[in-house]
Amino acid sequence: MVECIALTFVPGTQSAMLAAASVDNLIHIAVEKDDKFWKVASLSGHEDWVRCMSFVTLDSMDVLLASSSQDRRIRLWKVYD
């Protein structure tokens, strides 16, 4: 069961990047290719379920993902450079 999702575009492409999280404490990253989403990574680090996520693309074209969890921590992940 997915609790939260975030969506952005891979810089310089038409491909979407999706982050999905649920009560397993993991964030799953998938990238769109050929009209399908392909899982490329699972991020671990939270000790409780992930409540919220948001992407930001920096001027350098790096993509960061901010996530907050029931463990009362906010984590920043560099998911594309």
Buried (B, 14 or more C-beta within 10 A) or exposed (E): EEBBEBEBBBBEEEEBBBBBBBEBBBBBBBBBEEEEBEEEEEBEBBEEBBBEBEBEBEEEEEBBBBBBBBBEEEBEBEBBE
